[in-house]
């Protein structure tokens, strides 16, 4: 009796896992309806002529100028500017 009760419990556990797997598998194939609607907004904000890049470059120039004044070394200005500008340029070109 006890042994058959364990078998029934194990059977119900397995069936619960199978049912939850079946119910959750439909979520894997769901489509994101908001992603298409937001693509234009994201492109405007983060694209090549977006406001993010303008603000990013402006802040980068200010920080590079502050580093130049602090260290009195022109190479610091160029290195800070290049370290921030080159990855930003590459992201702008290859992602957008």
N, C-alpha and C positions, 0 to 999 in steps of 0.2 A: 504494500500500500504506500509506504513512504517513498519507495523507489519510483513508483509510477507518478507520485505527486511531484517529485523532482523533475521527471521527464516532461510533465505538463508545464511546469514553471519555465523550464528551459525552452520549450516549444513557444510559449507565449513571449519570452524575451526575444527569441529569434524573429518571430512574426512582428513584434513591435519595432525592431530594427529595420526589417524589410519595409514595413509600412511607412516609417519615418523617412527612410531613404527614397521611397517612391514619391512621397509628398514634397520633399525638399529638392528632388531632381528637377522639378518643373521650374524652380527659381533659377537654375543654371541657364536655362534657355530664354529667360525673360529679356526683353529688349528695353533699353533705356530711352524713353521718349523725350526726356529733357536734354539729353546730350546733343541732339540735332538742333534744338532750339537755341542752345547756348553757344554753338560753334562760332557764330558771327560776333557775339559779344567778346568771347575770349580772343578771337583773332584781332578785333579792334583794340583790345587792351594790351595784349602781349605780342602782337604782330610787329613787323619791322618798323612801322611808323606809329606804334602805340605809345600811349602816355607813360606806361611803365618804363620803357627804355629811355624816354626823354628824362624822366625823373632819376633813373638809375645813373645815367651818364652825368647829369648835373651834380648829384651827390658824390659821384666818383671824382669829378674834377675838384669839388670843394675839399674832399678828404685828401686828395693828392696835393693840393695847394697848402693845406694845413701841415701836412708832413714835410713839404718843402721848406716852409717857414720854420718849423721846429728843428729840422736837422741841418738846414742851410746846404743841402746837397741836391743838385738838380737831377741826379740819377734816381733819387727816391721818388720824385714827381713822375718820371717816366715809368719807373717800375710799378708804382701803385696804379697809375693810369692803365698800363698794359695788362697787369694782372686782372683788373676788373673788366677792361674793355674787350680783350680777346675772347674770353669765354662767353661774354654777352653777345658779341658779334657772331660767334660760331653757333650759339643757340638760335639766334635770330635767323641765320641763313639756313641751317640744316633742319630745324624743327618747324619753322614757319615758312 
